[in-house]
Amino acid sequence: MSQPRILLDPTGERAPAARGRAPRLASLAGSRIGLLDISKARGDVFLQRVEERLVAEGAEVLRFRKPTFTRVAPVDLRQEIASRCDAVIEALAD
């Protein structure tokens, strides 16, 4: 039996909001996966490898990039990702 997992939200909320997990995709094949580069050094290198693995599993990959890692993604970028993707992976390579 697995232990319950505690997910930490790195935002500065005083009282973290309870958030449920999004449902898993039935399959990667045929899914549209967004990869969000937050503009930190070498994040693009990591995401390139992730993209290769996803494509090998039959996913269509869409790439996105934040203008800077120091701020949240602009609203229009978040809306585009939400409207075009079945799932998104956000990554950095620190």
C-alpha positions in Angstrom: 0.0 0.0 0.0 1.4 3.4 -0.9 1.8 6.3 1.5 -0.2 9.5 0.8 1.8 12.1 -1.0 2.1 15.7 0.2 2.5 18.2 -2.7 4.1 21.5 -1.8 3.0 24.6 -3.7 6.0 27.1 -4.0 3.8 30.2 -4.2 3.6 32.6 -1.3 0.1 31.7 -0.1 -0.4 32.1 3.7 -3.0 29.4 3.7 -2.4 26.9 0.8 -5.5 26.2 -1.2 -6.5 22.5 -1.4 -6.2 21.3 -5.0 -7.1 18.0 -6.4 -5.0 16.2 -8.9 -6.0 16.5 -12.5 -7.1 13.2 -14.0 -4.4 11.2 -15.9 -4.6 11.0 -19.6 -5.8 7.6 -20.8 -2.8 7.4 -23.2 0.0 9.6 -24.4 -0.6 8.4 -28.0 -2.7 11.1 -29.7 -2.5 13.5 -26.8 -1.3 17.1 -27.2 1.3 17.8 -24.5 2.6 21.3 -23.9 6.2 21.8 -22.7 6.7 25.1 -20.9 10.3 26.4 -20.6 10.5 28.9 -17.8 13.6 30.5 -19.3 16.2 29.2 -16.9 19.5 28.1 -18.2 19.5 24.6 -19.8 15.8 24.0 -19.2 15.5 23.8 -23.0 18.0 20.9 -23.0 16.0 19.0 -20.5 12.7 19.6 -22.3 14.2 18.5 -25.6 14.9 15.0 -24.0 11.3 15.0 -22.6 10.0 15.9 -26.0 11.9 13.0 -27.6 10.4 10.5 -25.1 6.8 11.9 -25.6 7.0 11.8 -29.4 8.3 8.2 -29.1 5.1 7.4 -27.2 2.9 9.0 -29.9 2.2 12.4 -28.3 2.1 15.6 -30.2 4.3 18.1 -28.4 3.8 21.9 -28.4 6.6 24.1 -27.0 6.1 27.3 -25.0 8.5 29.7 -23.3 8.0 32.2 -20.5 9.6 35.6 -21.2 11.4 35.4 -17.8 11.7 33.0 -15.0 11.3 35.7 -12.4 7.6 36.2 -13.1 4.5 34.1 -13.6 3.6 33.2 -17.1 1.5 35.9 -18.8 -2.2 35.4 -18.9 -2.3 35.1 -22.7 0.4 32.4 -22.6 -1.5 30.4 -19.9 -4.7 30.7 -21.8 -3.1 29.5 -25.0 -1.6 26.5 -23.3 -4.9 25.6 -21.6 -6.8 25.9 -24.9 -4.3 23.9 -27.0 -3.0 21.2 -24.7 -4.3 18.1 -23.0 -1.6 18.3 -20.4 1.5 20.4 -19.7 4.9 19.8 -18.3 6.7 22.8 -16.8 10.4 22.3 -16.1 13.6 23.9 -15.1 17.1 22.5 -14.9 18.8 24.1 -11.9 
